[in-house]
Each structure stands twice: as C-alpha cells, then as structure tokens.
C-alpha cells in the first residue's frame, strides 16, 4: 500500500515500530497540526481525533456534575456508574492516560475505585452504555466524544450531557506512507489533501471526530466543541502505554 490509514493510534504506531512506514516528506504536514497529533519521528499524522468525556444524566438532581475522572471513584457515584468493556478503545485510552499522568499504581487504585462503584458489568460497547444512561439505569459513565455526539447531536429530547475532564488523553485516526510505496510522492500529496481545511471540515462533519487541524474549529464542522486546551497526553504516549493499560484493566477486574 502507498498509504496506510488506521482508526486508532495503536495501529499506526505498531506499523511504525515494525518498519512498515517511511517518514513523511518535510512540508507535507501543515503547521496547524499540533505535535500531540503527529509522530515525533515523522512516520504518521492524525487526520482526526476524539477524546474521552464523562457523560451524565441531567435528570438526577442530587448528582454533582463530575468534573474529573477521580470524582467517579467517590461515594456520590456508588451504584450509579456504568462503564463499557475494557476492550473498547475509549477505556484503554483513559487508562493509558492515567498511567502517563500518575503512574501505574495510582492509576490502578483509581480504576479499582470505579469498579467498586459500578451498577453493572454487562455493557459491551459505548452505544449500550449511552442507552443505559439515557434510560436511567445508570447516572454517569465514560464514552468517547464521537460516540456521545452520534447519540445526541440533533436529538433535542436527549437527557444526557457530557463534560471533558481535565487531563484528557486522545485517540486518533491516523495516516502514514508505506515503507515500500510505489508512489510515495502521490501518497504525500494525498496526506496533504486530507489535512486541507476544506477536507478536514467535511470529514469531521461526516464522522463526528474533531478536526486534526487546529485551523478548523469544531464548530466549523458542525460539532459541539470540547475544550482542546484540556488535552494533556499526546497520541504517541497513549500508544506506548496501551499494553500496560490492558494489563492494569485485568488486574483491577475492569469489566
């Protein structure tokens, strides 16, 4: 393949580690793509990104709006928290972020606090999680910004809202040029086109992922904006901590 596109940073980082990519030519990636959304060695670049958000039921009057991931381990959310499977990318992203920010042991203690607060452990994916909150089965949970927008954008009757916690990590849809590309110049030109402002707007509007280019705000793509300055952990660090995140989830008995 001339161009490799993956739905998660884990895939493109693995391709780079295994020698399946070549560096992107200088000048291909515009300055509007921040360092947190590109590989430090130039092997890949994000086309779009999504962030974990805390989703909550706005009908529960005695429930404080959760401002942080730590809050979800508190007594307020005992028997009110729902999480989808640990296999879902959003949960692996959250745990990898905690590992980067706090270290393995503090991250594990926090995840164990979440597990102790769970209402149920049988929610396989984000769609089931969001339905459980909408139906009142759960009061709060964690989902990706994209899943939340798919479930609620344009739905005036939705009873859920979301907040982006401080110190959020990101996951990305990413692209890199194949190491054995027959037309690397064409692949580089395609990456440049994919990062053009017009395509970024159209792609984000269609997929409900945030534009990788900071020259294109979320609102320009018709998305409800989440504060980009709250992002603290770059995509590369998420990929590096992924295996540790999987093992941590197993130890903590994350569903």
C-alpha positions as protocol buffer text, in pm:
chain_id: "A"
residue {
  index: 1
  type: UNK
  ca { x: 0 y: 0 z: 0 }
}
residue {
  index: 2
  type: UNK
  ca { x: 113 y: 355 z: -72 }
}
residue {
  index: 3
  type: UNK
  ca { x: -87 y: 496 z: 218 }
}
residue {
  index: 4
  type: UNK
  ca { x: -188 y: 328 z: 544 }
}
residue {
  index: 5
  type: UNK
  ca { x: -482 y: 467 z: 743 }
}
residue {
  index: 6
  type: UNK
  ca { x: -577 y: 331 z: 1086 }
}
residue {
  index: 7
  type: UNK
  ca { x: -876 y: 402 z: 1311 }
}
residue {
  index: 8
  type: UNK
  ca { x: -659 y: 421 z: 1624 }
}
residue {
  index: 9
  type: UNK
  ca { x: -311 y: 544 z: 1714 }
}
residue {
  index: 10
  type: UNK
  ca { x: -225 y: 192 z: 1829 }
}
residue {
  index: 11
  type: UNK
  ca { x: -239 y: 57 z: 1475 }
}
residue {
  index: 12
  type: UNK
  ca { x: -28 y: 327 z: 1314 }
}
residue {
  index: 13
  type: UNK
  ca { x: 225 y: 323 z: 1599 }
}
residue {
  index: 14
  type: UNK
  ca { x: 263 y: -53 z: 1557 }
}
residue {
  index: 15
  type: UNK
  ca { x: 313 y: -8 z: 1183 }
}
residue {
  index: 16
  type: UNK
  ca { x: 588 y: 246 z: 1252 }
}
residue {
  index: 17
  type: UNK
  ca { x: 754 y: 25 z: 1515 }
}
residue {
  index: 18
  type: UNK
  ca { x: 756 y: -275 z: 1281 }
}
residue {
  index: 19
  type: UNK
  ca { x: 912 y: -80 z: 995 }
}
residue {
  index: 20
  type: UNK
  ca { x: 604 y: -67 z: 772 }
}
residue {
  index: 21
  type: UNK
  ca { x: 615 y: 314 z: 729 }
}
residue {
  index: 22
  type: UNK
  ca { x: 856 y: 569 z: 590 }
}
residue {
  index: 23
  type: UNK
  ca { x: 896 y: 927 z: 713 }
}
residue {
  index: 24
  type: UNK
  ca { x: 654 y: 1180 z: 566 }
}
residue {
  index: 25
  type: UNK
  ca { x: 838 y: 1433 z: 345 }
}
residue {
  index: 26
  type: UNK
  ca { x: 908 y: 1770 z: 501 }
}
residue {
  index: 27
  type: UNK
  ca { x: 646 y: 2029 z: 416 }
}
residue {
  index: 28
  type: UNK
  ca { x: 363 y: 1774 z: 377 }
}
residue {
  index: 29
  type: UNK
  ca { x: 209 y: 1832 z: 720 }
}
residue {
  index: 30
  type: UNK
  ca { x: 85 y: 2188 z: 784 }
}
residue {
  index: 31
  type: UNK
  ca { x: 180 y: 2380 z: 1096 }
}
residue {
  index: 32
  type: UNK
  ca { x: -186 y: 2371 z: 1204 }
}
residue {
  index: 33
  type: UNK
  ca { x: -140 y: 2007 z: 1312 }
}
residue {
  index: 34
  type: UNK
  ca { x: -11 y: 2019 z: 1672 }
}
residue {
  index: 35
  type: UNK
  ca { x: 272 y: 1798 z: 1799 }
}
residue {
  index: 36
  type: UNK
  ca { x: 29 y: 1596 z: 2010 }
}
residue {
  index: 37
  type: UNK
  ca { x: -135 y: 1474 z: 1685 }
}
residue {
  index: 38
  type: UNK
  ca { x: 176 y: 1371 z: 1493 }
}
residue {
  index: 39
  type: UNK
  ca { x: 466 y: 1131 z: 1532 }
}
residue {
  index: 40
  type: UNK
  ca { x: 785 y: 1291 z: 1663 }
}
residue {
  index: 41
  type: UNK
  ca { x: 986 y: 1100 z: 1400 }
}
residue {
  index: 42
  type: UNK
  ca { x: 751 y: 1193 z: 1117 }
}
residue {
  index: 43
  type: UNK
  ca { x: 614 y: 847 z: 1038 }
}
residue {
  index: 44
  type: UNK
  ca { x: 245 y: 931 z: 1080 }
}
residue {
  index: 45
  type: UNK
  ca { x: -1 y: 1214 z: 1134 }
}
residue {
  index: 46
  type: UNK
  ca { x: -354 y: 1230 z: 1271 }
}
residue {
  index: 47
  type: UNK
  ca { x: -641 y: 1303 z: 1034 }
}
residue {
  index: 48
  type: UNK
  ca { x: -894 y: 1344 z: 1316 }
}
residue {
  index: 49
  type: UNK
  ca { x: -916 y: 1280 z: 1688 }
}
residue {
  index: 50
  type: UNK
  ca { x: -1162 y: 1200 z: 1965 }
}
residue {
  index: 51
  type: UNK
  ca { x: -1143 y: 1246 z: 2341 }
}
residue {
  index: 52
  type: UNK
  ca { x: -1296 y: 1063 z: 2637 }
}
residue {
  index: 53
  type: UNK
  ca { x: -1582 y: 1253 z: 2801 }
}
residue {
  index: 54
  type: UNK
  ca { x: -1781 y: 1198 z: 3119 }
}
residue {
  index: 55
  type: UNK
  ca { x: -2148 y: 1152 z: 3027 }
}
residue {
  index: 56
  type: UNK
  ca { x: -2417 y: 1210 z: 3290 }
}
residue {
  index: 57
  type: UNK
  ca { x: -2794 y: 1206 z: 3331 }
}
residue {
  index: 58
  type: UNK
  ca { x: -2919 y: 1564 z: 3363 }
}
residue {
  index: 59
  type: UNK
  ca { x: -3239 y: 1444 z: 3537 }
}
residue {
  index: 60
  type: UNK
  ca { x: -3058 y: 1328 z: 3853 }
}
residue {
  index: 61
  type: UNK
  ca { x: -3084 y: 1636 z: 4071 }
}
residue {
  index: 62
  type: UNK
  ca { x: -2874 y: 1515 z: 4365 }
}
residue {
  index: 63
  type: UNK
  ca { x: -2579 y: 1415 z: 4147 }
}
residue {
  index: 64
  type: UNK
  ca { x: -2296 y: 1670 z: 4122 }
}
residue {
  index: 65
  type: UNK
  ca { x: -2164 y: 1723 z: 3771 }
}
residue {
  index: 66
  type: UNK
  ca { x: -1844 y: 1513 z: 3765 }
}
residue {
  index: 67
  type: UNK
  ca { x: -1552 y: 1745 z: 3698 }
}
residue {
  index: 68
  type: UNK
  ca { x: -1276 y: 1485 z: 3695 }
}
residue {
  index: 69
  type: UNK
  ca { x: -1202 y: 1118 z: 3642 }
}
residue {
  index: 70
  type: UNK
  ca { x: -1107 y: 1093 z: 4011 }
}
residue {
  index: 71
  type: UNK
  ca { x: -1457 y: 1204 z: 4111 }
}
residue {
  index: 72
  type: UNK
  ca { x: -1609 y: 890 z: 3958 }
}
residue {
  index: 73
  type: UNK
  ca { x: -1445 y: 681 z: 4231 }
}
residue {
  index: 74
  type: UNK
  ca { x: -1617 y: 887 z: 4505 }
}
residue {
  index: 75
  type: UNK
  ca { x: -1916 y: 792 z: 4718 }
}
residue {
  index: 76
  type: UNK
  ca { x: -2150 y: 1019 z: 4520 }
}
residue {
  index: 77
  type: UNK
  ca { x: -2133 y: 771 z: 4232 }
}
residue {
  index: 78
  type: UNK
  ca { x: -2157 y: 445 z: 4431 }
}
residue {
  index: 79
  type: UNK
  ca { x: -2406 y: 227 z: 4246 }
}
residue {
  index: 80
  type: UNK
  ca { x: -2453 y: 492 z: 3979 }
}
residue {
  index: 81
  type: UNK
  ca { x: -2152 y: 445 z: 3750 }
}
residue {
  index: 82
  type: UNK
  ca { x: -2152 y: 243 z: 3427 }
}
residue {
  index: 83
  type: UNK
  ca { x: -1857 y: 160 z: 3203 }
}
residue {
  index: 84
  type: UNK
  ca { x: -1843 y: -33 z: 2878 }
}
residue {
  index: 85
  type: UNK
  ca { x: -1598 y: -318 z: 2820 }
}
residue {
  index: 86
  type: UNK
  ca { x: -1229 y: -260 z: 2888 }
}
residue {
  index: 87
  type: UNK
  ca { x: -1167 y: -380 z: 2532 }
}
residue {
  index: 88
  type: UNK
  ca { x: -1318 y: -59 z: 2393 }
}
residue {
  index: 89
  type: UNK
  ca { x: -1061 y: 190 z: 2270 }
}
residue {
  index: 90
  type: UNK
  ca { x: -1201 y: 478 z: 2477 }
}
residue {
  index: 91
  type: UNK
  ca { x: -1144 y: 291 z: 2802 }
}
residue {
  index: 92
  type: UNK
  ca { x: -795 y: 185 z: 2702 }
}
residue {
  index: 93
  type: UNK
  ca { x: -723 y: 547 z: 2615 }
}
residue {
  index: 94
  type: UNK
  ca { x: -845 y: 664 z: 2956 }
}
residue {
  index: 95
  type: UNK
  ca { x: -635 y: 408 z: 3144 }
}
residue {
  index: 96
  type: UNK
  ca { x: -327 y: 478 z: 2931 }
}
residue {
  index: 97
  type: UNK
  ca { x: -370 y: 849 z: 3007 }
}
residue {
  index: 98
  type: UNK
  ca { x: -389 y: 779 z: 3380 }
}
residue {
  index: 99
  type: UNK
  ca { x: -70 y: 573 z: 3359 }
}
residue {
  index: 100
  type: UNK
  ca { x: 109 y: 856 z: 3178 }
}
residue {
  index: 101
  type: UNK
  ca { x: -18 y: 1120 z: 3419 }
}
residue {
  index: 102
  type: UNK
  ca { x: 2 y: 937 z: 3753 }
}
residue {
  index: 103
  type: UNK
  ca { x: 200 y: 615 z: 3718 }
}
residue {
  index: 104
  type: UNK
  ca { x: 78 y: 256 z: 3719 }
}
residue {
  index: 105
  type: UNK
  ca { x: -5 y: 208 z: 4087 }
}
residue {
  index: 106
  type: UNK
  ca { x: -207 y: 530 z: 4142 }
}
residue {
  index: 107
  type: UNK
  ca { x: -387 y: 466 z: 3813 }
}
residue {
  index: 108
  type: UNK
  ca { x: -479 y: 114 z: 3923 }
}
residue {
  index: 109
  type: UNK
  ca { x: -615 y: 236 z: 4256 }
}
residue {
  index: 110
  type: UNK
  ca { x: -838 y: 484 z: 4077 }
}
residue {
  index: 111
  type: UNK
  ca { x: -967 y: 222 z: 3834 }
}
residue {
  index: 112
  type: UNK
  ca { x: -1042 y: -10 z: 4126 }
}
residue {
  index: 113
  type: UNK
  ca { x: -1247 y: 273 z: 4275 }
}
residue {
  index: 114
  type: UNK
  ca { x: -1450 y: 289 z: 3955 }
}
residue {
  index: 115
  type: UNK
  ca { x: -1508 y: -85 z: 3956 }
}
residue {
  index: 116
  type: UNK
  ca { x: -1638 y: -64 z: 4314 }
}
residue {
  index: 117
  type: UNK
  ca { x: -1896 y: 196 z: 4203 }
}
residue {
  index: 118
  type: UNK
  ca { x: -2033 y: 5 z: 3902 }
}
residue {
  index: 119
  type: UNK
  ca { x: -2405 y: -59 z: 3863 }
}
residue {
  index: 120
  type: UNK
  ca { x: -2350 y: -337 z: 3608 }
}
residue {
  index: 121
  type: UNK
  ca { x: -2070 y: -510 z: 3418 }
}
residue {
  index: 122
  type: UNK
  ca { x: -2266 y: -626 z: 3112 }
}
residue {
  index: 123
  type: UNK
  ca { x: -2237 y: -324 z: 2880 }
}
residue {
  index: 124
  type: UNK
  ca { x: -2037 y: -438 z: 2579 }
}
residue {
  index: 125
  type: UNK
  ca { x: -1995 y: -112 z: 2389 }
}
residue {
  index: 126
  type: UNK
  ca { x: -2040 y: 263 z: 2406 }
}
residue {
  index: 127
  type: UNK
  ca { x: -2383 y: 254 z: 2243 }
}
residue {
  index: 128
  type: UNK
  ca { x: -2515 y: 26 z: 2520 }
}
residue {
  index: 129
  type: UNK
  ca { x: -2355 y: 249 z: 2782 }
}
residue {
  index: 130
  type: UNK
  ca { x: -2517 y: 563 z: 2646 }
}
residue {
  index: 131
  type: UNK
  ca { x: -2855 y: 387 z: 2620 }
}
residue {
  index: 132
  type: UNK
  ca { x: -2823 y: 279 z: 2984 }
}
residue {
  index: 133
  type: UNK
  ca { x: -2766 y: 638 z: 3094 }
}
residue {
  index: 134
  type: UNK
  ca { x: -3049 y: 769 z: 2874 }
}
residue {
  index: 135
  type: UNK
  ca { x: -3290 y: 510 z: 3020 }
}
residue {
  index: 136
  type: UNK
  ca { x: -3197 y: 597 z: 3379 }
}
residue {
  index: 137
  type: UNK
  ca { x: -3030 y: 263 z: 3451 }
}
residue {
  index: 138
  type: UNK
  ca { x: -2703 y: 447 z: 3516 }
}
residue {
  index: 139
  type: UNK
  ca { x: -2637 y: 807 z: 3614 }
}
residue {
  index: 140
  type: UNK
  ca { x: -2286 y: 858 z: 3480 }
}
residue {
  index: 141
  type: UNK
  ca { x: -2025 y: 691 z: 3258 }
}
residue {
  index: 142
  type: UNK
  ca { x: -1728 y: 740 z: 3025 }
}
residue {
  index: 143
  type: UNK
  ca { x: -1758 y: 747 z: 2645 }
}
residue {
  index: 144
  type: UNK
  ca { x: -1572 y: 891 z: 2350 }
}
residue {
  index: 145
  type: UNK
  ca { x: -1672 y: 1235 z: 2227 }
}
residue {
  index: 146
  type: UNK
  ca { x: -1761 y: 1078 z: 1891 }
}
residue {
  index: 147
  type: UNK
  ca { x: -1996 y: 817 z: 2042 }
}
residue {
  index: 148
  type: UNK
  ca { x: -2164 y: 1084 z: 2255 }
}
residue {
  index: 149
  type: UNK
  ca { x: -2218 y: 1311 z: 1955 }
}
residue {
  index: 150
  type: UNK
  ca { x: -2353 y: 1022 z: 1745 }
}
residue {
  index: 151
  type: UNK
  ca { x: -2607 y: 950 z: 2019 }
}
residue {
  index: 152
  type: UNK
  ca { x: -2714 y: 1305 z: 2099 }
}
residue {
  index: 153
  type: UNK
  ca { x: -2633 y: 1557 z: 1827 }
}
residue {
  index: 154
  type: UNK
  ca { x: -2956 y: 1680 z: 1675 }
}
residue {
  index: 155
  type: UNK
  ca { x: -3161 y: 1498 z: 1940 }
}
residue {
  index: 156
  type: UNK
  ca { x: -3348 y: 1767 z: 2128 }
}
residue {
  index: 157
  type: UNK
  ca { x: -3504 y: 1507 z: 2359 }
}
residue {
  index: 158
  type: UNK
  ca { x: -3174 y: 1370 z: 2490 }
}
residue {
  index: 159
  type: UNK
  ca { x: -3145 y: 1379 z: 2869 }
}
residue {
  index: 160
  type: UNK
  ca { x: -2767 y: 1334 z: 2877 }
}
residue {
  index: 161
  type: UNK
  ca { x: -2483 y: 1585 z: 2877 }
}
residue {
  index: 162
  type: UNK
  ca { x: -2107 y: 1549 z: 2869 }
}
residue {
  index: 163
  type: UNK
  ca { x: -1805 y: 1721 z: 3014 }
}
residue {
  index: 164
  type: UNK
  ca { x: -1444 y: 1677 z: 2907 }
}
residue {
  index: 165
  type: UNK
  ca { x: -1236 y: 1603 z: 3218 }
}
residue {
  index: 166
  type: UNK
  ca { x: -914 y: 1790 z: 3283 }
}
residue {
  index: 167
  type: UNK
  ca { x: -608 y: 1597 z: 3175 }
}
residue {
  index: 168
  type: UNK
  ca { x: -787 y: 1407 z: 2898 }
}
residue {
  index: 169
  type: UNK
  ca { x: -595 y: 1193 z: 2654 }
}
residue {
  index: 170
  type: UNK
  ca { x: -674 y: 1147 z: 2286 }
}
residue {
  index: 171
  type: UNK
  ca { x: -707 y: 876 z: 2027 }
}
residue {
  index: 172
  type: UNK
  ca { x: -670 y: 944 z: 1657 }
}
residue {
  index: 173
  type: UNK
  ca { x: -749 y: 831 z: 1308 }
}
residue {
  index: 174
  type: UNK
  ca { x: -404 y: 842 z: 1150 }
}
residue {
  index: 175
  type: UNK
  ca { x: -218 y: 801 z: 821 }
}
residue {
  index: 176
  type: UNK
  ca { x: 136 y: 714 z: 716 }
}
residue {
  index: 177
  type: UNK
  ca { x: 320 y: 637 z: 394 }
}
residue {
  index: 178
  type: UNK
  ca { x: 402 y: 269 z: 335 }
}
residue {
  index: 179
  type: UNK
  ca { x: 769 y: 180 z: 351 }
}
residue {
  index: 180
  type: UNK
  ca { x: 752 y: 6 z: 12 }
}
residue {
  index: 181
  type: UNK
  ca { x: 512 y: 254 z: -151 }
}
residue {
  index: 182
  type: UNK
  ca { x: 540 y: 255 z: -529 }
}
residue {
  index: 183
  type: UNK
  ca { x: 419 y: 615 z: -542 }
}
residue {
  index: 184
  type: UNK
  ca { x: 538 y: 786 z: -221 }
}
residue {
  index: 185
  type: UNK
  ca { x: 505 y: 1131 z: -377 }
}
residue {
  index: 186
  type: UNK
  ca { x: 139 y: 1064 z: -454 }
}
residue {
  index: 187
  type: UNK
  ca { x: 85 y: 933 z: -101 }
}
residue {
  index: 188
  type: UNK
  ca { x: 239 y: 1250 z: 44 }
}
residue {
  index: 189
  type: UNK
  ca { x: 14 y: 1463 z: -179 }
}
residue {
  index: 190
  type: UNK
  ca { x: -289 y: 1266 z: -59 }
}
residue {
  index: 191
  type: UNK
  ca { x: -193 y: 1324 z: 306 }
}
residue {
  index: 192
  type: UNK
  ca { x: -161 y: 1696 z: 235 }
}
residue {
  index: 193
  type: UNK
  ca { x: -509 y: 1694 z: 78 }
}
residue {
  index: 194
  type: UNK
  ca { x: -654 y: 1503 z: 374 }
}
residue {
  index: 195
  type: UNK
  ca { x: -516 y: 1776 z: 604 }
}
residue {
  index: 196
  type: UNK
  ca { x: -652 y: 2062 z: 393 }
}
residue {
  index: 197
  type: UNK
  ca { x: -902 y: 2278 z: 578 }
}
residue {
  index: 198
  type: UNK
  ca { x: -1193 y: 2201 z: 342 }
}
residue {
  index: 199
  type: UNK
  ca { x: -1149 y: 1824 z: 371 }
}
residue {
  index: 200
  type: UNK
  ca { x: -1099 y: 1849 z: 746 }
}
residue {
  index: 201
  type: UNK
  ca { x: -1435 y: 2022 z: 783 }
}
residue {
  index: 202
  type: UNK
  ca { x: -1617 y: 1771 z: 563 }
}
residue {
  index: 203
  type: UNK
  ca { x: -1454 y: 1465 z: 718 }
}
residue {
  index: 204
  type: UNK
  ca { x: -1525 y: 1579 z: 1073 }
}
residue {
  index: 205
  type: UNK
  ca { x: -1886 y: 1662 z: 993 }
}
residue {
  index: 206
  type: UNK
  ca { x: -1931 y: 1312 z: 846 }
}
residue {
  index: 207
  type: UNK
  ca { x: -1752 y: 1114 z: 1119 }
}
residue {
  index: 208
  type: UNK
  ca { x: -1817 y: 1339 z: 1425 }
}
residue {
  index: 209
  type: UNK
  ca { x: -1447 y: 1332 z: 1509 }
}
residue {
  index: 210
  type: UNK
  ca { x: -1267 y: 1658 z: 1584 }
}
residue {
  index: 211
  type: UNK
  ca { x: -1051 y: 1803 z: 1305 }
}
residue {
  index: 212
  type: UNK
  ca { x: -678 y: 1734 z: 1345 }
}
residue {
  index: 213
  type: UNK
  ca { x: -606 y: 2081 z: 1206 }
}
residue {
  index: 214
  type: UNK
  ca { x: -637 y: 2347 z: 1472 }
}
residue {
  index: 215
  type: UNK
  ca { x: -713 y: 2590 z: 1190 }
}
residue {
  index: 216
  type: UNK
  ca { x: -1056 y: 2425 z: 1172 }
}
residue {
  index: 217
  type: UNK
  ca { x: -1252 y: 2461 z: 1500 }
}
residue {
  index: 218
  type: UNK
  ca { x: -1509 y: 2201 z: 1596 }
}
residue {
  index: 219
  type: UNK
  ca { x: -1794 y: 2445 z: 1534 }
}
residue {
  index: 220
  type: UNK
  ca { x: -1681 y: 2491 z: 1173 }
}
residue {
  index: 221
  type: UNK
  ca { x: -1751 y: 2120 z: 1122 }
}
residue {
  index: 222
  type: UNK
  ca { x: -2088 y: 2148 z: 1293 }
}
residue {
  index: 223
  type: UNK
  ca { x: -1969 y: 1973 z: 1610 }
}
residue {
  index: 224
  type: UNK
  ca { x: -2037 y: 2058 z: 1973 }
}
residue {
  index: 225
  type: UNK
  ca { x: -1690 y: 2176 z: 2084 }
}
residue {
  index: 226
  type: UNK
  ca { x: -1482 y: 2023 z: 2362 }
}
residue {
  index: 227
  type: UNK
  ca { x: -1200 y: 2231 z: 2508 }
}
residue {
  index: 228
  type: UNK
  ca { x: -878 y: 2141 z: 2327 }
}
residue {
  index: 229
  type: UNK
  ca { x: -659 y: 2301 z: 2591 }
}
residue {
  index: 230
  type: UNK
  ca { x: -767 y: 2029 z: 2838 }
}
residue {
  index: 231
  type: UNK
  ca { x: -578 y: 1767 z: 2634 }
}
residue {
  index: 232
  type: UNK
  ca { x: -262 y: 1678 z: 2823 }
}
residue {
  index: 233
  type: UNK
  ca { x: -141 y: 1345 z: 2683 }
}
residue {
  index: 234
  type: UNK
  ca { x: -40 y: 1314 z: 2318 }
}
residue {
  index: 235
  type: UNK
  ca { x: -142 y: 1025 z: 2095 }
}
residue {
  index: 236
  type: UNK
  ca { x: 208 y: 871 z: 2091 }
}
residue {
  index: 237
  type: UNK
  ca { x: 211 y: 836 z: 2469 }
}
residue {
  index: 238
  type: UNK
  ca { x: -130 y: 668 z: 2456 }
}
residue {
  index: 239
  type: UNK
  ca { x: 8 y: 406 z: 2216 }
}
residue {
  index: 240
  type: UNK
  ca { x: 318 y: 345 z: 2430 }
}
residue {
  index: 241
  type: UNK
  ca { x: 109 y: 280 z: 2742 }
}
residue {
  index: 242
  type: UNK
  ca { x: -154 y: 61 z: 2573 }
}
residue {
  index: 243
  type: UNK
  ca { x: -17 y: -278 z: 2680 }
}
residue {
  index: 244
  type: UNK
  ca { x: 21 y: -156 z: 3038 }
}
residue {
  index: 245
  type: UNK
  ca { x: -338 y: -31 z: 3024 }
}
residue {
  index: 246
  type: UNK
  ca { x: -467 y: -373 z: 2915 }
}
residue {
  index: 247
  type: UNK
  ca { x: -281 y: -548 z: 3198 }
}
residue {
  index: 248
  type: UNK
  ca { x: -397 y: -290 z: 3453 }
}
residue {
  index: 249
  type: UNK
  ca { x: -761 y: -343 z: 3349 }
}
residue {
  index: 250
  type: UNK
  ca { x: -724 y: -717 z: 3401 }
}
residue {
  index: 251
  type: UNK
  ca { x: -574 y: -673 z: 3748 }
}
residue {
  index: 252
  type: UNK
  ca { x: -843 y: -426 z: 3851 }
}
residue {
  index: 253
  type: UNK
  ca { x: -1119 y: -654 z: 3718 }
}
residue {
  index: 254
  type: UNK
  ca { x: -1242 y: -385 z: 3484 }
}
residue {
  index: 255
  type: UNK
  ca { x: -1540 y: -546 z: 3308 }
}
